[in-house]
Amino acid sequence: MKFGKRLRKQQHEKWRAFYINYKLLKKEIKRTQRSTDVTNACSWQKLLACELDKVNEFHREMQDNLFQRLLVMEAWPAESVCLDSGPRRSALLDFCRLVEALRHYVVLNYITVYKIVKKHNRHLPGAAPLDFNEMLLRQSF
């Protein structure tokens, strides 16, 4: 199975619009390959930057959401916190599921950046090669 299909299969359904659009970036690489215009390589990098901004913004929103949930849980009176059952247990489990889903989101986007930059560098040898490590280290997600 190709990476794009595996990626789509592993994405969180409700968050699909917030992942890096691998298919779009791949199409742009192919379009740039066929073109003789040097500015196409720059437009691909701008498109990648927009995709990274989208991921960073969503990640920030999710972190804020998790932080707010954590504040609510911290406000629970210590003596009445019984996690064997009830709404508090449910809230804690939801929190843990959301943390795990966000971790998975980050991992998938890291892999996507690695794969698309590798594809860019391989298929566009005339363009300046991109360093995915440097690119990822500059991201907040």
PAZAPA-4460 file (N, C-alpha, C; in steps of 0.05 Angstrom, whole numbers, plus 32768, in hexadecimal, padded with zeros to 4 digits):
% residues 141
    n_x    n_y    n_z   ca_x   ca_y   ca_z    c_x    c_y    c_z   seq   type   mol
   8011   7FE8   8000   8000   8000   8000   8012   8019   8000     1      M     A
   800A   802C   7FF1   8019   8045   7FEF   8017   8056   8008     2      K     A
   802B   8067   800C   802B   8077   8025   8012   8089   8027     3      F     A
   800A   8096   8012   7FF3   80A8   8013   7FD9   809A   801C     4      G     A
   7FD6   8081   8013   7FBE   8072   801B   7FC0   8069   8038     5      K     A
   7FD8   8060   8040   7FDC   8058   805C   7FD8   8070   806F     6      R     A
   7FE2   8087   8066   7FDF   80A0   8076   7FC1   80A6   807A     7      L     A
   7FB3   80A6   8065   7F96   80AD   8066   7F87   8099   8078     8      R     A
   7F8F   8080   8077   7F82   806B   8087   7F87   8070   80A5     9      K     A
   7F9F   807A   80AC   7FA7   807D   80C8   7F9E   8098   80D4    10      Q     A
   7F95   80AA   80C3   7F8D   80C5   80CD   7F74   80C3   80DE    11      Q     A
   7F73   80D4   80F3   7F5B   80D7   8104   7F46   80E4   80F2    12      H     A
   7F30   80D6   80EF   7F1B   80DF   80DD   7F12   80FC   80E1    13      E     A
   7F0D   8104   80FA   7F03   811F   80FF   7F18   8134   80FB    14      K     A
   7F32   812C   80FA   7F48   813F   80F7   7F53   813F   80DB    15      W     A
   7F48   8130   80C9   7F54   812C   80AF   7F5C   8146   80A1    16      R     A
   7F4C   815B   80A3   7F51   8174   8096   7F6A   8182   80A1    17      A     A
   7F73   817A   80B9   7F89   8188   80C6   7FA4   817A   80C3    18      F     A
   7FA5   8164   80B4   7FBF   8157   80AE   7FCC   8164   8097    19      Y     A
   7FE6   8160   8094   7FF4   8169   807C   7FE8   815B   8064    20      I     A
   7FE1   816A   804F   7FD5   815E   8038   7FEB   8153   8025    21      N     A
   7FF1   813A   802A   8007   812C   801C   8000   812B   7FFE    22      Y     A
   7FE7   8124   7FF8   7FDF   8121   7FDC   7FE3   813C   7FCC    23      K     A
   7FDB   8152   7FD8   7FDD   816C   7FCC   7FFB   8173   7FC7    24      L     A
   800C   816E   7FDB   8028   8174   7FD8   8035   8162   7FC3    25      L     A
   802D   8149   7FC2   8037   8136   7FAE   802F   813F   7F92    26      K     A
   8016   8148   7F8E   800D   8152   7F74   801D   816B   7F6C    27      K     A
   8023   817C   7F7F   8032   8194   7F79   804E   818D   7F71    28      E     A
   805A   8179   7F7C   8075   8170   7F74   8074   8167   7F57    29      I     A
   805F   8157   7F50   805D   814D   7F34   8059   8164   7F21    30      K     A
   8049   8178   7F29   8044   8190   7F18   805E   819F   7F14    31      R     A
   806D   81A2   7F29   8086   81B0   7F28   809A   81A2   7F16    32      T     A
   809A   8187   7F17   80AC   8177   7F06   80A7   817D   7EE9    33      Q     A
   808D   817F   7EE1   8086   8183   7EC5   808A   81A0   7EBC    34      R     A
   808C   81B2   7ECF   808F   81CE   7EC8   80AD   81D6   7EC6    35      S     A
   80B1   81EB   7EB6   80CD   81F5   7EB4   80D0   820F   7EC4    36      T     A
   80BA   8217   7ED0   80BA   8230   7EE0   80C8   822C   7EFB    37      D     A
   80DC   823B   7F01   80EB   8238   7F1A   80DA   8240   7F33    38      V     A
   80C7   8251   7F2F   80B7   825A   7F46   80A5   8244   7F51    39      T     A
   80A1   822F   7F42   8090   8219   7F4B   809C   820B   7F64    40      N     A
   80B6   8209   7F65   80C3   81FE   7F7D   80BD   820F   7F95    41      A     A
   80BD   8229   7F92   80B7   823B   7FA8   809A   8238   7FB0    42      C     A
   8088   8235   7F9D   806C   8232   7FA4   8067   8218   7FB3    43      S     A
   8076   8203   7FAD   8074   81EA   7FBC   807D   81EE   7FD9    44      W     A
   8092   81FD   7FDD   809B   8202   7FF8   8087   8213   8007    45      Q     A
   807A   8226   7FFA   8066   8236   8006   804E   8225   800E    46      K     A
   8047   8213   7FFC   8031   8201   8002   8037   81EF   801A    47      L     A
   804F   81E5   801B   8058   81D5   8032   8057   81E6   804C    48      L     A
   8060   81FF   804A   805F   8211   8061   8043   8215   806B    49      A     A
   8030   8218   8058   8014   821C   8060   8009   8203   806D    50      C     A
   8010   81EB   8063   8008   81D2   806F   8013   81D0   808B    51      E     A
   802C   81D7   808F   8038   81D6   80AA   802B   81E9   80BD    52      L     A
   8024   8201   80B3   8016   8215   80C3   7FFB   8209   80CD    53      D     A
   7FED   81FC   80BA   7FD3   81F0   80C1   7FD6   81DB   80D7    54      K     A
   7FEB   81CA   80D5   7FF0   81B6   80E9   7FF7   81C3   8104    55      V     A
   8009   81D7   8103   8011   81E4   811C   7FF9   81F1   812A    56      N     A
   7FE8   81FE   811A   7FD1   820B   8126   7FBE   81F7   8133    57      E     A
   7FB8   81E1   8125   7FA7   81CD   8131   7FB3   81C1   814A    58      F     A
   7FCD   81BC   8149   7FDB   81B0   8160   7FD9   81C3   8178    59      H     A
   7FDD   81DD   8173   7FDB   81F1   8189   7FBF   81F1   8195    60      R     A
   7FAA   81F0   8183   7F8F   81EF   818D   7F8A   81D7   819E    61      E     A
   7F94   81C0   8195   7F90   81A7   81A4   7F9F   81A8   81BF    62      M     A
   7FB7   81B3   81BF   7FC6   81B6   81D8   7FB6   81C8   81EC    63      Q     A
   7FAB   81DE   81E2   7F9B   81EF   81F3   7F83   81E0   81FE    64      D     A
   7F76   81D1   81ED   7F5F   81C1   81F5   7F67   81AD   820C    65      N     A
   7F7D   81A0   8208   7F87   818D   821C   7F8E   819B   8236    66      L     A
   7F9A   81B2   8234   7FA1   81C2   824C   7F88   81CA   825B    67      F     A
   7F73   81D2   824D   7F5A   81DA   825A   7F4E   81C2   8269    68      Q     A
   7F4E   81AB   825B   7F44   8192   8268   7F54   818B   8281    69      R     A
   7F6E   818F   827F   7F7F   8188   8296   7F79   819B   82AE    70      L     A
   7F75   81B4   82A8   7F6E   81C7   82BD   7F54   81BF   82CB    71      L     A
   7F41   81B6   82BC   7F27   81AD   82C7   7F2C   8194   82D9    72      V     A
   7F3D   8182   82D0   7F42   816A   82E0   7F52   8170   82F9    73      M     A
   7F64   8184   82F7   7F74   818C   830F   7F62   8199   8324    74      E     A
   7F4C   81A4   831B   7F3A   81B1   832E   7F28   819D   833E    75      A     A
   7F29   8184   8336   7F19   8170   8345   7F24   816E   8361    76      W     A
   7F12   816E   8375   7F1B   816A   8390   7F2A   8150   8394    77      P     A
   7F41   8150   83A0   7F52   8138   83A2   7F44   8122   83B1    78      A     A
   7F36   8129   83C6   7F29   8113   83D6   7F12   8106   83C8    79      E     A
   7F06   8113   83B4   7EEF   8108   83A7   7EF6   80FB   838C    80      S     A
   7F10   80FA   8385   7F18   80EF   836B   7F19   80D1   836E    81      V     A
   7F06   80C4   8362   7F05   80A7   8361   7F03   80A0   8343    82      C     A
   7F17   8093   8339   7F18   808E   831C   7F0E   8073   8315    83      L     A
   7F01   8065   8328   7EF7   804A   8322   7EE0   804B   830E    84      D     A
   7ED0   8060   830F   7EB9   8062   82FD   7EAF   807E   82FD    85      S     A
   7E9C   8084   82ED   7E8F   809E   82ED   7E9A   80B1   82D9    86      G     A
   7E90   80CA   82DB   7E98   80DF   82C7   7EB5   80E7   82C8    87      P     A
   7EC2   80E5   82DF   7EDE   80ED   82E1   7EF0   80D8   82D3    88      R     A
   7EE9   80BF   82D6   7EF8   80AA   82C8   7EF5   80AE   82AA    89      R     A
   7EDD   80B3   82A2   7ED7   80B8   8285   7EE6   80D0   827B    90      S     A
   7EE7   80E5   828A   7EF6   80FD   8282   7F13   80F8   8280    91      A     A
   7F1E   80E9   8293   7F3B   80E2   8292   7F41   80D0   827A    92      L     A
   7F30   80BC   8275   7F34   80AB   825D   7F32   80BA   8243    93      L     A
   7F1F   80CD   8241   7F1D   80DE   822A   7F36   80EF   8226    94      D     A
   7F40   80F9   823C   7F59   8109   823B   7F70   80F8   8230    95      F     A
   7F73   80E0   823B   7F89   80CE   8232   7F86   80C7   8215    96      C     A
   7F6E   80C2   820C   7F69   80BB   81F0   7F70   80D3   81DE    97      R     A
   7F69   80EB   81E7   7F70   8102   81D7   7F8E   8107   81D6    98      L     A
   7F9C   8103   81EC   7FB9   8105   81EC   7FC5   80F1   81D8    99      V     A
   7FBC   80D9   81D9   7FC6   80C4   81C7   7FC0   80CB   81A9   100      E     A
   7FA8   80D4   81A4   7FA0   80DC   8189   7FB2   80F3   817F   101      A     A
   7FB7   8106   8190   7FC8   811D   8188   7FE5   8113   8183   102      L     A
   7FEF   8101   8193   8009   80F6   818F   800B   80E8   8174   103      R     A
   7FF6   80D9   816E   7FF5   80CB   8154   7FF4   80DF   813D   104      H     A
   7FE5   80F4   8141   7FE3   810A   812D   7FFF   8116   8127   105      Y     A
   800E   811B   813C   8028   8127   8139   803B   8114   812A   106      V     A
   803A   80FA   8132   804C   80E6   8125   8045   80E4   8107   107      V     A
   802C   80E3   8101   8024   80E1   80E4   802D   80F9   80D4   108      L     A
   802B   8111   80E0   8033   8129   80D2   8052   812A   80CF   109      N     A
   8061   8121   80E3   807E   8120   80E1   8086   810D   80CA   110      Y     A
   8079   80F6   80C9   8080   80E2   80B4   8079   80EE   8099   111      I     A
   8062   80FC   8097   805A   8108   807E   806E   811D   8075   112      T     A
   8078   812D   8087   808C   8141   807F   80A5   8133   8075   113      V     A
   80AE   811F   8084   80C5   8110   807B   80C2   8105   805F   114      Y     A
   80AB   80F8   805A   80A6   80EB   8040   80A4   80FF   802A   115      K     A
   8096   8115   802E   8091   8128   8018   80AB   8138   8012   116      I     A
   80BB   813E   8027   80D4   814C   8022   80E7   813A   8013   117      V     A
   80E8   8121   801B   80F8   810D   800D   80F0   810B   7FF0   118      K     A
   80D6   810A   7FEB   80CC   8108   7FCF   80D3   8122   7FC0   119      K     A
   80D1   8139   7FCD   80D8   8152   7FC0   80F6   8152   7FB8   120      H     A
   8107   814A   7FCA   8123   814A   7FC5   812B   8136   7FAF   121      N     A
   811D   8120   7FAE   8123   810B   7F9A   8119   8113   7F7E   122      R     A
   8101   811E   7F7D   80F4   8124   7F63   80FB   8140   7F58   123      H     A
   8105   8151   7F68   810C   816C   7F5F   8129   8172   7F65   124      L     A
   813B   8164   7F57   8158   8167   7F5D   8162   8183   7F57   125      P     A
   8155   8192   7F46   815E   81AD   7F3F   8157   81C1   7F55   126      G     A
   8143   81BB   7F65   813B   81CD   7F7A   814E   81C9   7F92   127      A     A
   814F   81DD   7FA3   8160   81DB   7FBB   8155   81C4   7FCD   128      A     A
   8166   81B2   7FD5   815C   819C   7FE6   8154   81A7   8001   129      P     A
   813F   819B   800C   8134   81A4   8026   813D   8190   803B   130      L     A
   8142   819B   8053   814A   818B   806A   8132   8187   807C   131      D     A
   8126   816F   807C   810E   816B   808B   8113   816D   80A9   132      F     A
   812B   8165   80B3   8131   8167   80D0   812F   8184   80D9   133      N     A
   813C   8196   80C9   813C   81B2   80D0   811F   81BD   80CF   134      E     A
   8111   81B4   80BB   80F5   81BE   80B7   80E4   81B5   80CF   135      M     A
   80E6   819C   80D7   80D6   8192   80ED   80DD   819F   8108   136      L     A
   80F7   81A4   810C   80FF   81B0   8125   80F4   81CC   8129   137      L     A
   80ED   81D9   8113   80E2   81F4   8115   80C4   81F4   811A   138      R     A
   80B8   81DD   811B   809A   81DB   811E   8093   81D9   813C   139      Q     A
   807B   81E2   8143   8073   81E0   815F   8065   81C5   8164   140      S     A
   805D   81B7   8150   804F   819D   8155   8063   8187   815A   141      F     A
***
